[in-house]
Amino acid sequence: MIECCLQTGLDKDRGLQEQLREVLVTSILSGRFIKDESLPSCRSLSDQLNISRNTVSLVYEGLCADGYLISRPRSGYYIAPQYDPDYLGQDTPVEVTCENLSAPNWDKLLKNSPSQFLTIHKPSNWMKFTYPFIYGQPDANLFPMDKWREAARKITSNMRPHDWLLDRIDQDDTELIHQLRNHVLPKRGIIAQPSEILITLGTQNALSLVSQLLFSEQTAIGVESPVYLEAVNTFKLQTQRIYPHSIDSQGMQLNEFSNQCEYFYVTPSHQAPTGVCMSNARRQQLLQHAIEHDQIILEDDFDSDTNIEQHPRPALKAHDQSGRVIYMSSLSKAFSPGLRLGYIVAPAELIDELRALRRLNYRHPPTYIQYQLAYFLSQGYYESFLRHYRENSAYRWSLLKNALDKYLPTCRYTQTRATAFWIEAPKEINCETLAWRAAHKSILIEPGRNYFLEDEAPSNYFRLGFHAIAPEAIEPGIALLAQVMQHLQQRPVNE
C-alpha cells in the first residue's frame, strides 16, 4: 500500500468530497502514485485527514467510475493503467542539435505592444482594502444566486432541448435576441430588428470588433477627454490618429479637429469617467455634424442598466434617423461583470460583417450563458434584480455625496447621479500622491491624470466608486481620506 501524506488544506466553505477528489486527481495526473501499489485504504485516509470513511469511499468510487482508479476485490484501489507514471512519461523528449541556439527576438516580431499602453491600474487584491472606493466591481452579495441557479436547472432539465450544447457557428440565441428587443432596448428608446443585433463578450469586445472592421492606420477618431482609456487603447491597435475633445457641463465639445474625424467615440448617458450627461442640445449638434460631414458615432452606453437617474435620457441611438450611430452596451456590468456579455445595435449590413468577423475570432459567445440569461430575462428576474440594484446604488450614492459634502467641502464633483464620483480636488493636490498615501491607510481611490489625453493633463482629479465598498464603510473611509488630504495640504512645499 502506498504510504503518502496528502496536503489538502481543507476549506470549511467547500465540500469535503470535492476537495479530496481534487487532491487525488492532481496526484494521479502528476504521477505521484506508484503503479501496482494500492492507494491508502479508506480507514487510513480518513484517519489521516480526520474525515469520515464514507466520504473517502464515495470519492474512490467516483474516481473508479470516471476511469482514474480501478478496484481490486480484497486488495484495494489502484491507479488505472493509462495513468501509470511510466506510461505518462514514456515519450522521449525531442533532441535538437544546433551550434547557435537562440530564442526569437519578440521585440522585432511584435507589430504592437499593448502592454506599453497607458491604463488604469487596479490592485488585484482590492478586496483586502478596508475602504475600496474602486469602480467597476459590484457588491457580490447582491447577486441573485438562487434565481441564477434556478435558470441553470431549467435550461439543463431533461424536459428541455439541449441546443446550447451545439456549435452555433455564428448565430446567437434567438430567445436572448427576443428579450433584448422587447425588454431591454425599448427602455433606452431603441427599436431594432433581430438582424440589427449582435451579442458580444462585453462592450470592450464590441469596441474591438468595430475597430478591427472599420479602422485603418489612416482613420481619424474623435474621443472625449477625459476618456475611458481602454477604448482608446483598443483604437490604438488600428490607428494613432486620435483627437481629444474636452468635456464641460453639457458633454463633449466639438473643436477644430472635429471636421477631420471619421468617427466619434462618446459616452453620452454618463460620460466616462466624469459622469456628465450630454445635453439634448449637444446630442443634436453631434448628430447634425455627423450627417453634414459623413461621420459615424460609436455610442458606448455602458451604464444603460445601472443608470440611477430619476428620468434618464434616451440613448443617442434613439434619435438616430440616418443609421450613423453604432450602439454598444453591456448585459452583465451590473449583474455580474465576469459573465462578459454585451451587444451591438447597428444597420443589418454592418452586423453581417461584424458577425463574420466575430466568427473568425471566437465564433460566438458561450451559448449556455446566452440561454441562461435569456431565461433569467424572460422570468422577470433580471428586471427585479435591477430594481433592487438601483435602489441600493441610489442609497450608496447618497451616502458618498453626504460624506463628501461633510468631510471634503473644498472638492468639487459632478452632480449627476452617475455610478461613480469624479472629484476635482484643490489644485495643489497631486492625486497620484494622494492615492499612494491613502493606500497606506487601506483606502483605494483612482487618480484621474491618466484619463486625460492632453499633454498638460491636470493631476488634481480622482474617481470614487461606491459598489465594492460596504455602505457602512463609506463615511469613515471619506473621513480618513480627508485626513490624508489635509496632511498633504499642510506639508512644506519642498517636502
N, C-alpha and C positions, 0 to 999 in steps of 0.2 A: 504494500500500500504506500502511496506517495505521502510523505510527511511534508507539509508545507504550511506556512503561516500566511493566510490571506488578509491583506490590509484593506478592509472595506471602508473604514471611517464612516460607520453607519449614520445616516442623516435621519433624524426623528421626523422630518417633514416628508420623507419619501417612503414608499413601501419597502419592506424588508426583502420580499421576493424579487422585486425589481432591482434592488441594489446588489443582491447576491448573484443574480443571473448576470448582471453587467460585469461583475468582477470575474466570474467564471468564464464568460465568453472572451473577455480580454485575455485571460490567462491561456485559454485554448488557442486563440489565434496568434498569440505571441510565442507559442511553442514552449510554454513553461512546464507543461506536464509531460511525463515520460511515457512512451508507448509501452503497452503490455504491463503497466503497473496501475492498479486501481486507485481511483481518487479517494480522498478521505471519506470514511463512512459517514452516514447521516448523523450518528451519535457523536463521532469525533468532531465533525464540523460544527454541529450545534453547540457542543461544549466550548469549542474554541471561540465562537462568535457570540455566544450567550443568546442564541435564538432557538426557537422550537425545532425539534427533529422533523415535524410535519412540514415546516417551511422549507427546510433543506431538501426533503424528499420531493416536494412539489416542484422545486427548481430543477432537480436532477431529472425528474420525469419529463419536464418540459423540454430540457435540452436533448433528451433522448428522442422525443417526438420530432424535434427540429433537426435531427441528424448530427448534432455536435458530439453526443455521447452514445455509447452502446451499453446495455445492461447484460451482465452475465449472471445467471442464477447462482446463488450461494457464493458468488465471488465479488460482486460489486459493480461499480460503474467505471468505464474506461473511455478514453478519447476515441472517437471514430477514426478509421484508417486514413481518411482524407485529411485529417488534422494532425497526423503523425508529424512531429518536428522534423524527422528525417525526410519525410515526403514533401513538407512545405519548403524545405531548403535544398531540394535535390538538384535544381538548376544551377549550373556553374556560371559565375559571372563572365561576361564577355570581356576579353582582354584586347585592348587597343594598343598597338605599339607605334610610337611616333617620336621622332627626335625632338621636335619642338611643339610640345603640348601647350596650348594656351586657351584661355577662356574667351568667349565672344566679347567684343567691346560694345556693351549695350548702349553707352553714351552716343556712339556713332549710329547705331541701328535705330534708336528711338526717333520717331517722327514728331513726337510730342512728349512733354514731361509734366503730366498732370500733378505729380507730387510737389512740383515747384510753384503751383498756383497758390495765390494768397487765399486763405479761407478762414473761417471762424472756428477756432479750436475749442472743443468742449471736453473736459476731463472724462475719461471712460468710467471713473469712479465717482461721478457726480452724486450718486445716490447716498454716498457716505458723508456728504456735506450736511451740516446741521441746517443751513439756510440756502438751499439750492434754487436761486432765482433764475433757473435755466429755462430757455424757450424750447418748445418742440417735444417735450416729454410729458405725457399725460399722467394723471393720477391712476395708477393701475387698479386701485381699489374701486374705481367707478365702473370698471369693465363688467358688463352683464354676463358673467361666466355661465350662469345656469341657462340663460336663453341661448347662448352660443353653443353650449353642449347639446341643447335640445335640437338646434338646427343641424348639428353634426349627426345626431342619432336619426333624424328624419331622412336626411339625404343618403345615409348608408343603410337604411332599412331595406329588408328583403321585399317590402311591398312597393318599392320604387325602382325604376330603371337606373342602372349604374352607368349612365352615359359619361359621367365625369372621369371614368377610367380610360376613355378612348382619347387618342390624339386628335384634336380638332383641327389640325393643320394651321389654319389662320383665322378660324372663326371664334367668336365669343359666345357665351351662354345667352341664348335668346331671352330667357327669363330675366337675367340681370339687365339686359338692354331695355326690356319692357319696364322694369322697375325704375330705371333711370329716367326713361321718357315720361313716365306717368307720375312718379312720386318724388323725384329729386330735381330734375331740371325745371319743371314749372315753377318751383319756389324761387328760382332765380330769373324767372321771366323768359325762359328759353323753350322754344318749341323745336324739336328736331325729329327727323326720320331715323329709323334704325340704320340706314346706310350712311348716316352722318355722324355715327358714334363709334369710337374705338376704345376698348379697355386697355389700360397700360399698367405698368408696375409703378404707379405713383406719378405725381406731377414731374418729378425730376426725370423720369424715363420719358415722359411726354415731351419735355424740352429737348432731350437728346434725340429722339426720333425726328422731331420737326427740324432741328438744326442740321442733322445728317442729310435730310431730304432736300432742304431748301437753301442752305447756306453754302457759299464757296469762299475762297480766300478773299474775294473782292466784295463780298456782301457787307453792307454798312447797316449797323443796328443801333437804334437809339434806345437807351435804357435810363431808368431813374437813378438818381444818386442823392442819398444813399440807396443801396440796392441789395436785393437778395443775391449774395455773392456767388452761390453755386450755379445760378442761372448764367451769370457772366462767364464763369469757368467753363461751363458746358459750351457756350458760344465760342470761346477761345480755341476750342479744339478744331473749329472750322475757319474762323476769321479773327483778325486783330482789329478790325475797323469797328470799334465800339465807342459810341459817343454818349457821354453822360449828360443827363438833363436834370437840373436841380428841382427840388421839391419845396413848395410853400404850403400854406394852409389849405389850398384848393387842389393840391396834387401836382403832377408833373407839368413843368413849364416848357413850352416849345422854345427853341433858340436858333442861333444862326446855322447850326448843323442839321436841323430837322429836315430841311429840304433834301439833304444828301442821303438820308436814311431810306433803306428799302423796307425795313421792319422796325416796329417799336415793341419793346417788351414792357408791359405795365402790370401793376397790381392795384387796380382801381378801387376794389372793395375796401381794403385796408392796406395801404401801401406798406410793403415790407422793406425796411423794418420800422418806419416811423409811425405807422398806424393811421396816417392821414387818409380820409375818404375823399376820392376825387369828386369834385363838384359836378353838377349837371352841365354847367357852362363849359368846363374843361373837357368833359366827355364829348360834348357836341363839337367843340373845337378840334379835338383829336380825330374824331370820325370824319369830319369835313376835310381836314388836312390830308388824311389818308386817301380820300376819294380824289381830291384835286391833284395829288402827287403820285397816284397809283402805288400806294404803300399798303403793307399788311400789318395788322396789330395782333400780337400774341398776348392774350389776356390770361394771367395766372390768378385764378380765383381761389387761392389756397385756403381761405377760411370760409368758404361757402357754407359749410355745415356748422362751423363753430362761431359764426357771427352772432354777437350778443347785443347788437344794436336793437333798439325797440322797433324801429322801422328801417331796416336795411334797404339800401338802394338796389334795384335790379342789376343784374350783370351788364357790363358794357355790350356783351353779345346780344342781349335782348333788344338793343337799339340798332343793331347792325342790319341794314336793309340791302347792303351791296355784297355780302359774303366776304368781307375783308377782315373779320375777326376770327382768329383761331382760339377757341376757348379750351382751357385746361383746368382741371380741378382734381381733388382727392376724394376718395370714398373711405379712407381709413385714417385720416390725420387726427380726428378727434377720437374715433372709435378705437383704433389700435394701429399706430404708425408701422408696426412690424408686419402688418398684413401686406403692405405695399400694393395697394390697388388705387388706380385713378382712371381718368378717361379724357378723351379729346372729343370736342364737337367742332366739326368743320364741314365744308362742302364735300359732297359724296365723292367727287373725282379725286380730291386730296386724300380723303380717308382710304380710298382704294390703294393709293400708292403707299400711304403710311402702313396699311395692313400688310402689304407685300414686304416692306422694309422690316416691319416687326417680325414677320415670318423668318426672314433671313437672320435676324438677331437671336430670337428665342422662341419663335413660332407663336406662342400666345401665353398670357398669364395663366397660372395654375387653374385648371377648370374646376377642381374640387373647391377651391376658395371662392370662385365665382358662384358656383351652385349654392354654397353655404350662405354667402352674403345675400344672394337673391332670395333665398327662403327667409332669411332674417329680415329683409326689407318687406317681403310680402306679408309677413305676420304682424307688421307694425312695430317690431322690436327696435328697429333702428331709430325710428322717429321718437319712440318712447325714451330711448337712451339719450337722444339729442336734447329732448326737453329737460331731462334731469341734468345733462351736461351743461346746458346753457344756464340753468338756474344756479348750478354750482359755480360756474365761471363768473357769473354776474356778482355772486357773493364774494368770491375771491378778489375780483376787480375792485369792488368797493373797499374791501379790507386794505388792499395795497394803496389805493388812492388816498384813503384816510391817513394811513401811516406816512405816506409821502408828504401830505399837507402838514402833518404834525411834526415830523422829525427832519424833513429836508425842504423847508419852505423856500430856500434860495434856488432850488432846482425847478426847472420848467418841464412840462410834458404835454403831449398831445391829448386833448380832451375827449377824443372819440373812444368808444368802448371796444378797443381792439383786444386781441388775445395776448398782448404784451405791452409794456410801457417803454416808450422811447424817451430817455431822460437827457435833458441838457443841463449839465452841471455848470457852476460858475467857471469862467474862462480860465482861471488859474489852476483848475483841477485837471491833471492828466489822468484820464480814466484807465489807462493801462496800468499805471502805478496804483491807482485806487483798487483795481481788480486784484492785483498781486497782493496788496496789503490785506484786502478783505478776505482773500483765500486763507490767509494765516489765522483768521478769526472764524473759519469754516463758513464763510459767506461766498457764494458763487454768483458772479454777475458777468455780463458780456460787454467788454469795451467796444465802442462803436466805430473807432477810427477805420478799421478795415472795410467797413460797409461803404465808405466813400471812394469814388474813383478819381477825384481830382487830385492833382499833385499836392496842393496845400490842404490836406484833409484836417479838419478840426479834431482835437484829441479830448474834448470835454463832453463826449456823448457816451451813454451806455444803455443797455437794454435789460429790462427785468421781466422775466416770465413769472407766472403765478400758478401754474398747474402742477409742477413737480414738487412744490413745497407744501407742507401741511398748513392748512389755514391758520392754525393757532401759532405757527412759527413766523407768519408774515410780519406782524407788528414788531416783535422783538428783533427780528432779522434786520428790519429797516432802522430800528433804534440803534443797533450795533453798527450798521453801515454808516449812520450819521456820525458816530463817534470816530470812525476811521477817517471819514472825510474831514471832520473838524481838525483832527490831528495833522492831516496834510495841509490844511489851510494855515495852521499855526506854526508849521516848521519854518526854519530860516530859509531864505531863498537859495543859499549856496549849499544846503544840506544834500 
